[in-house]
Amino acid sequence: MKRTAATALVLACLAVCADLPSMPQRMLDAHNAVRAGVGQRPLVWSEKLERAAQQWADRLIKEGTFHHRPHSPWGQNLYEVTGGEFVPEQIVKGWAAEVKDYDYANNRCKPERICGHYTQIVWHDAHELGCAVAKGGNREIWVCEYSPAGNYVGMRPY
């Protein structure tokens, strides 16, 4: 069997790529790193929530819309990327960056700022996570579902 340089490259990549964590593991690790920073217990991956997240991400791509699932039984974070591709760590980093806009002393977002994605990540009662991404054209929609639901106005996330 004759091996070309391209075949050797593919085989080398397969050997290395097999050792890389999966998207779910990377997303879970990124969430748990943020949670650990404020003393919250780690989340565990839920295939049920992953399926729900995939269904919602697919729907948003198909419809060309971007909004939260109405009357959801879970907490939810959304992220939209246009004209590029992101990896799980970038998505969680974007949400977690909202910590700068969260006023812990007063338990609210700073005026005219958003911090609910961050507080959803660190929500004290959350214990399961499932995330997915859908791509269409030059758009990516990332969806993460958290269980049990939380992130209630007036309640501290931790």
Secondary structure in CASP SS format (residue, H / E / C, confidence):
PFRMAT SS
TARGET T0000
AUTHOR 0000-0000-0000
METHOD secondary structure of the structure
MODEL  1
M C 1.00
K C 1.00
R C 1.00
T C 1.00
A H 1.00
A H 1.00
T H 1.00
A H 1.00
L H 1.00
V H 1.00
L H 1.00
A H 1.00
C H 1.00
L H 1.00
A H 1.00
V H 1.00
C H 1.00
A C 1.00
D C 1.00
L C 1.00
P C 1.00
S C 1.00
M H 1.00
P H 1.00
Q H 1.00
R H 1.00
M H 1.00
L H 1.00
D H 1.00
A H 1.00
H H 1.00
N H 1.00
A H 1.00
V H 1.00
R H 1.00
A H 1.00
G C 1.00
V C 1.00
G C 1.00
Q C 1.00
R C 1.00
P C 1.00
L C 1.00
V E 1.00
W E 1.00
S C 1.00
E H 1.00
K H 1.00
L H 1.00
E H 1.00
R H 1.00
A H 1.00
A H 1.00
Q H 1.00
Q H 1.00
W H 1.00
A H 1.00
D H 1.00
R H 1.00
L H 1.00
I H 1.00
K H 1.00
E H 1.00
G C 1.00
T C 1.00
F C 1.00
H C 1.00
H C 1.00
R C 1.00
P C 1.00
H C 1.00
S C 1.00
P C 1.00
W C 1.00
G E 1.00
Q E 1.00
N E 1.00
L E 1.00
Y E 1.00
E E 1.00
V E 1.00
T E 1.00
G C 1.00
G C 1.00
E C 1.00
F C 1.00
V C 1.00
P H 1.00
E H 1.00
Q H 1.00
I H 1.00
V H 1.00
K H 1.00
G H 1.00
W H 1.00
A H 1.00
A H 1.00
E H 1.00
V H 1.00
K H 1.00
D H 1.00
Y E 1.00
D E 1.00
Y C 1.00
A C 1.00
N C 1.00
N C 1.00
R E 1.00
C E 1.00
K C 1.00
P C 1.00
E C 1.00
R C 1.00
I C 1.00
C C 1.00
G H 1.00
H H 1.00
Y H 1.00
T H 1.00
Q H 1.00
I H 1.00
V C 1.00
W C 1.00
H C 1.00
D C 1.00
A C 1.00
H C 1.00
E E 1.00
L E 1.00
G E 1.00
C E 1.00
A E 1.00
V E 1.00
A E 1.00
K E 1.00
G E 1.00
G C 1.00
N C 1.00
R E 1.00
E E 1.00
I E 1.00
W E 1.00
V E 1.00
C E 1.00
E E 1.00
Y E 1.00
S E 1.00
P C 1.00
A C 1.00
G C 1.00
N C 1.00
Y C 1.00
V C 1.00
G C 1.00
M C 1.00
R C 1.00
P C 1.00
Y C 1.00
END
